[in-house]
Amino acid sequence: MENFRKMVEENIVSNAKCYRHCDEAISFRELAEQEDRLVGAYVCSGNYVSRVVYFSPKMDLDLEWFKKTLAANIPGAMIRNKEIRVATRHPWENAVKAEEFAKQNNSPLTPFITRQVYWTPPKAASGEDAQGPFVCSNCKKFFMQSVREGLKTCPDCRQRGF
Amino acid sequence: MIKQVTIVMAHWCPHCDPPGLEAAQKMAKDLKVPVRVLDIDIREQEKQADDVVLKHGDWSEDYTIPQIFLEYADGRVQHVFTGYSEGVRVTKAKLENLFKSNWYRDLLSNQKPVIEGRS
């Protein structure tokens, strides 16, 4: 798993921008890791979660597990099938680097692939009540709040003075 | 032997047009085979696009585009690329990587010229 995580972090996790909430750069925050499963979120400087991504070295994906993980980590978020999308990442998309990685690690998969599942929250609407997922700066947990409000700490931490 | 490159796309999608479409066209040109464009906004092509993605690609209710496939003379279909939801810049960079890969170099060297009327 360590090799897989390293390969994902070095080759597939991307330096991109939020686009859904702002145009700021996003960073990847790990959420859950199990045997052959890695889940993380892309978060911008405003703490908005623009995508949650599940990586697996296996062709068969456990989408029900992913949906449960999302629901458990982002209470109140609406998880709908139409916002869950699958992608297969081949070693050739990462040029020679990932091809060499597959060779060095004697991957049992031929060809060595990574499957990626995105959960993209519905695009924040402009209305005052538009809710979106954010990550708390203090406890690092996810919470839903009005996109317009944009506070960086969750209600629990705010109540405790953070 | 590869007989065709297929791309499932939509012209409004910035990952598809131009980056995905140009990549599929370059692939077809390099392999000396035709490119089949399946536009999900054209009703007759949408069904074919759904079929290819369902059987050979990355299927989900509202699947990611573009998706690029290689179709072989023996009937095999190989998925080679799906766009990156992270951004157009990422999709472009990954397509550039694909063209620089050992896999692509080998693909071109293994492709034999298609003889008219035979597959």
Interface residues (C-beta under 8 A of the other chain):
Chain A: S14 A16 K17 Y19 I26 Y42 R51 N81 K82 E83 I84 R85 V86 A87 T88 R89 H90 P91 W92 E93 N94 A95 V96 E99 P111 Y118 T120
Chain B: G57 D58 W59 S60 E61 D62 Y63 T64 H79 V80 F81 T82 G83 Y84 S85 E86 G87 R89 V90 K94 L95 N97 L98 K100 S101 N102 W103 Y104
